[in-house]
Structure formats: C-alpha cells, structure tokens
Amino acid sequence: MTTRLGSLNEFSWMDLKTRDPAGTAALLSTTLGWRFAVDEEDWRKAVKVSVDGRPIGGLSDVASPVYPPGTPAHIAYYLAVDDIDRRVEAAAAQGARLVVPPFDAGDQGRIATLTDPEGAAFSLWQRRHFPGWSLPPRLAGSPHRMILACARPDEARHFYEKTIGAPLFCADFIAAVGPGASAPQWELVVAVDDLDDVIRAHDEGRASVTSSEEHGRHVVRLSSPEGLSFLVRRSEL
C-alpha cells in the first residue's frame, strides 16, 4: 500500500487557529476549494474544514477564552503515532521541549504538543475513535506533503525518525536560506488543478503570494493577512 498523509507515522490532521475565522474561511474557500461548516454532530459545534466532502481539519478562534491572551494565529499539525507517552519521552530525550503534556481529547484520541530542536512546533496524536485524514491520491485541494525549512534539515529528519521510530515518507526537510528566512515551521503542500485563483487573491489584495521553483515545478506560498501559510502547486496527472 502506498504511504500517504494520514497513515500512521505521518501527519494526519490540522487545526487552523485564527483571529479572523470568517476571513480565513473565505480566503481558503476561494483559493483552495476548501469548505467550512459547523459539525452538528460535535457537541462543541466545532467548525470543520473539508475538501470534496472529506474532512481535513478544524477552524478555531484564538480570541476565545479557552486560549491564553495574546495567542498568535497559527496552524497546528498532528503527527499520528502508536504510543504517545513513549514518543513524547523519545522526543524529549533528543532535545524537544514539551509545551502541552499528553492528555485525552475525549474518546477521540490522545494529544501532546512540543517544539523540536530546530524550534518548529508540532503535535503528536494517538488515535482512538478519530483517525484523521483519509484521502484518495491526487484529490485536488487536498493535503499533499509536509515541508520543514530549517537551518539543519538532516538533523531535523533524524530527530523525527528517532521520535516516531520510522521515516516520514510524506515530509521533506530543506535548508532555510537567506537572512529573510522565517522561523522554522511546518508547512502543508496543497495540490490544486489551477493556480489562477491563488494568484488572483494576491492581485485583489486578500493574501500574499510569492513564487518559487521546486524540482522544476512552479510553486506559490499563499499567506493570509495573519500569516497562515501554505505551499500550493499544480496537481500531477
């Protein structure tokens, strides 16, 4: 079976945490084809993000009292593991900083949040009743790969392999270059059929879009006014 996002030992979910839920939803609906709707079956009435009817994440307002004052907008990505307590211990032994110790998220699973030795935040997720992403290959607008740009990509790759006990096949570790390189953070690669809607958002002043080449392919970084960013490229046939 082909390994893809959502498998065990791969990233499997995301939470968009923003101070502008309506604006974020409008931007990503237009550019990436994502849909945002209240989950009526969830007692919290949480907003879920989906593509082609398949759930890919959640949307939260960091102005809510459940978040500490001043919490910045960010995206939390969840890495699926077999035993969260053992994996947290392995990460800490290699220099990770524990931000939120493991706790039960109802009957859905168990979660912990850390920062790796490069400074990038990530969460570990041990599944129970909620597995996370389950996506067919080459679905337009769906999560495709994860990328971490940092000063020591080889060391970062080794850290994650030692933490989860397996390679991350759906993740790339690249060198952050130049004085303008941002602080290390995981970014999601989204594959779309057409980049025009993404570029149009920049032309209309609703988002920042920068272009680059990745292995000979045109890739754009889409950033919301709050700095929530994604790497977007054309879908492969």
C-alpha positions as CSV (number, residue, x, y, z in Angstrom):
1,M,0.0,0.0,0.0
2,T,1.3,3.5,-0.9
3,T,2.2,5.6,2.1
4,R,0.4,9.0,2.2
5,L,-0.6,11.7,4.6
6,G,-3.0,10.3,7.2
7,S,-1.1,7.0,7.7
8,L,0.4,6.0,11.0
9,N,3.8,7.8,11.4
10,E,2.7,10.6,9.1
11,F,0.9,13.9,9.6
12,S,-2.8,13.3,9.8
13,W,-4.8,16.4,10.7
14,M,-4.6,20.2,11.1
15,D,-6.2,22.9,13.2
16,L,-6.3,26.5,11.8
17,K,-6.2,28.9,14.7
18,T,-7.1,32.4,13.7
19,R,-8.4,35.7,15.0
20,D,-10.4,36.1,11.7
21,P,-12.4,32.9,11.2
22,A,-14.7,34.4,8.6
23,G,-11.9,36.0,6.6
24,T,-9.8,32.9,6.8
25,A,-12.6,30.7,5.6
26,A,-13.5,33.0,2.8
27,L,-9.9,33.2,1.5
28,L,-9.2,29.4,1.6
29,S,-12.6,28.5,0.1
30,T,-11.9,30.7,-2.9
31,T,-8.2,29.8,-3.4
32,L,-8.0,26.1,-2.4
33,G,-11.6,25.0,-2.7
34,W,-12.0,24.1,1.0
35,R,-15.4,24.1,2.6
36,F,-16.1,25.3,6.2
37,A,-19.1,24.2,8.2
38,V,-20.2,23.6,11.7
39,D,-20.1,20.0,12.6
40,E,-23.7,19.4,14.0
41,E,-22.7,16.0,15.4
42,D,-19.9,17.6,17.5
43,W,-21.1,18.7,21.0
44,R,-18.8,21.7,20.7
45,K,-20.3,22.7,17.4
46,A,-16.8,23.0,16.0
47,V,-16.1,24.2,12.5
48,K,-14.7,21.5,10.3
49,V,-12.7,22.0,7.1
50,S,-13.3,19.6,4.2
51,V,-12.4,19.1,0.6
52,D,-14.8,17.2,-1.7
53,G,-16.8,16.2,1.3
54,R,-13.7,14.7,3.1
55,P,-12.7,16.3,6.5
56,I,-9.1,17.7,6.6
57,G,-9.0,20.0,9.6
58,G,-10.7,22.3,12.1
59,L,-11.0,26.1,12.4
60,S,-10.7,27.8,15.8
61,D,-10.9,31.4,17.0
62,V,-7.9,32.1,19.2
63,A,-9.8,35.1,20.7
64,S,-11.8,32.5,22.5
65,P,-11.3,32.4,26.3
66,V,-10.0,28.8,26.0
67,Y,-6.8,30.2,24.6
68,P,-4.3,32.3,26.6
69,P,-4.5,36.0,25.9
70,G,-2.2,37.0,23.1
71,T,-2.1,33.6,21.4
72,P,-1.0,34.3,17.8
73,A,-2.7,32.9,14.8
74,H,-1.0,29.6,13.8
75,I,-1.7,26.2,12.3
76,A,-1.3,23.1,14.5
77,Y,-0.3,19.9,12.6
78,Y,-0.8,16.5,14.1
79,L,1.6,13.6,13.6
80,A,0.0,10.2,14.1
81,V,1.9,7.9,16.5
82,D,1.4,4.5,18.1
83,D,2.1,5.3,21.7
84,I,2.1,9.0,22.6
85,D,3.7,8.7,26.0
86,R,6.6,6.7,24.7
87,R,7.0,9.1,21.7
88,V,7.0,12.2,23.9
89,E,9.7,10.6,26.0
90,A,11.7,9.8,22.9
91,A,11.4,13.4,21.6
92,A,12.3,15.0,25.0
93,A,15.4,12.7,25.1
94,Q,16.6,14.3,21.9
95,G,16.1,17.9,22.9
96,A,12.5,18.6,22.1
97,R,10.6,21.0,24.5
98,L,7.3,19.7,25.8
99,V,4.7,22.5,25.5
100,V,1.5,20.6,26.4
101,P,1.8,17.2,28.1
102,P,-0.2,14.3,26.8
103,F,-4.0,14.5,27.6
104,D,-7.1,12.8,26.4
105,A,-9.2,14.5,23.8
106,G,-12.5,12.9,24.8
107,D,-12.8,9.4,23.3
108,Q,-11.2,10.6,20.0
109,G,-7.6,10.2,20.9
110,R,-4.7,11.4,23.0
111,I,-2.6,14.5,22.1
112,A,0.6,16.4,23.1
113,T,2.3,19.5,21.7
114,L,6.1,20.0,21.5
115,T,8.7,22.1,19.8
116,D,11.5,20.2,18.0
117,P,15.2,21.1,18.5
118,E,15.0,23.4,15.4
119,G,12.2,25.4,17.0
120,A,9.3,24.1,15.0
121,A,6.1,23.3,16.8
122,F,4.2,20.0,16.2
123,S,1.6,17.9,17.9
124,L,1.6,14.1,18.4
125,W,-1.7,12.3,18.0
126,Q,-2.5,8.8,19.3
127,R,-5.7,7.6,17.6
128,R,-8.7,6.1,19.2
129,H,-12.0,6.8,17.5
130,F,-10.8,9.6,15.3
131,P,-8.2,8.6,12.6
132,G,-7.7,12.0,10.9
133,W,-7.2,12.4,7.2
134,S,-8.4,9.7,4.8
135,L,-7.9,10.9,1.3
136,P,-7.6,9.4,-2.1
137,P,-4.4,10.2,-4.1
138,R,-4.4,13.3,-6.4
139,L,-7.6,14.8,-4.9
140,A,-7.5,18.5,-5.9
141,G,-7.3,20.8,-2.9
142,S,-6.2,18.1,-0.5
143,P,-3.2,17.9,1.7
144,H,-0.3,16.5,-0.3
145,R,3.0,16.7,1.6
146,M,4.6,18.5,4.6
147,I,7.7,20.6,4.4
148,L,10.0,21.8,7.2
149,A,12.6,24.5,6.3
150,C,15.2,24.9,8.9
151,A,18.9,25.5,9.5
152,R,19.8,21.8,10.0
153,P,17.5,19.7,7.8
154,D,19.4,16.5,8.1
155,E,19.4,16.7,11.9
156,A,15.7,17.6,11.9
157,R,14.9,14.5,9.8
158,H,16.9,12.3,12.2
159,F,15.0,13.8,15.1
160,Y,11.6,12.8,13.7
161,E,12.8,9.4,12.7
162,K,14.1,8.7,16.2
163,T,10.9,10.2,17.8
164,I,8.4,8.1,15.9
165,G,10.6,5.1,15.2
166,A,10.1,5.3,11.4
167,P,10.9,7.6,8.5
168,L,8.4,10.3,7.4
169,F,7.9,9.4,3.8
170,C,5.5,12.3,3.2
171,A,7.7,15.0,4.6
172,D,10.6,17.0,3.1
173,F,13.3,18.7,5.2
174,I,15.0,21.5,3.4
175,A,17.6,24.2,4.2
176,A,16.3,27.6,5.2
177,V,18.4,30.1,3.2
178,G,19.0,33.8,3.3
179,P,18.7,36.5,6.0
180,G,14.9,36.7,5.4
181,A,14.3,33.1,6.2
182,S,11.4,32.8,8.7
183,A,11.4,30.9,11.9
184,P,11.2,27.1,11.4
185,Q,7.6,25.9,11.0
186,W,5.9,23.0,9.3
187,E,4.0,23.9,6.1
188,L,1.5,22.0,4.2
189,V,1.7,21.4,0.4
190,V,-1.7,21.6,-1.3
191,A,-2.1,20.4,-4.9
192,V,-4.7,22.2,-7.0
193,D,-5.9,21.9,-10.5
194,D,-5.2,25.6,-11.3
195,L,-3.1,28.2,-9.6
196,D,-5.0,31.2,-11.1
197,D,-7.4,31.5,-8.1
198,V,-4.4,31.6,-5.7
199,I,-2.6,34.3,-7.8
200,R,-5.9,36.3,-8.1
201,A,-6.2,36.5,-4.3
202,H,-2.8,38.3,-4.3
203,D,-3.9,40.6,-7.1
204,E,-7.0,41.5,-5.2
205,G,-5.1,42.3,-2.0
206,R,-6.7,39.5,0.0
207,A,-3.4,37.5,0.5
208,S,0.3,37.5,0.0
209,V,1.6,35.1,-2.8
210,T,5.2,34.5,-3.5
211,S,6.5,32.2,-6.3
212,S,9.4,29.7,-6.4
213,E,10.6,26.7,-8.3
214,E,10.5,23.2,-6.6
215,H,12.2,20.5,-8.6
216,G,11.4,22.3,-11.8
217,R,7.7,22.9,-10.9
218,H,6.1,26.3,-10.2
219,V,5.1,26.6,-6.5
220,V,3.5,29.5,-4.7
221,R,3.3,30.3,-1.0
222,L,-0.1,31.6,-0.1
223,S,-0.2,33.6,3.2
224,S,-3.3,35.0,4.8
225,P,-3.1,38.6,6.3
226,E,-2.4,36.9,9.7
227,G,0.5,34.8,8.3
228,L,-1.2,31.4,8.0
229,S,0.7,30.0,5.0
230,F,0.5,27.0,2.6
231,L,2.6,25.9,-0.3
232,V,0.4,25.4,-3.4
233,R,1.3,23.7,-6.6
234,R,-0.5,22.2,-9.6
235,S,-1.8,18.7,-9.3
236,E,0.0,15.9,-11.0
237,L,-1.9,14.0,-13.6
